[in-house]
Each structure stands twice: as C-alpha cells, then as structure tokens.
Amino acid sequence: MNTLTTTNQNIIRRGFTLIEILIVVVILGILAAVVVPQFTNAA
C-alpha cells in the first residue's frame, strides 16, 4: 500500500473545503434573516 496516497487522502478528509464553508454560511444567513425579524417584532 502506498502510504503517501493514504496520507494525502486523510489530509483532504480532515479539513472543510471552501465550498462547504460557503454553503454553511449561506444557510446560517438565511436562518438569521428569518429568525431575527420574529424576535424584533415580539419584543
């Protein structure tokens, strides 16, 4: 088994890609846009 290939795959698997981070930020932004007005109207 080639240890170099296995090591490279483990490094890639551990971190988040830029696209994954952007997707999470967009989802959080949408949730914040929906939830924040409800709290401001209730107060």
Secondary structure, 3 states (H helix, E strand, C coil): CCHHHHHHHHHHHHCCCHHHHHHHHHHHHHHHHHHHHHHHHHC
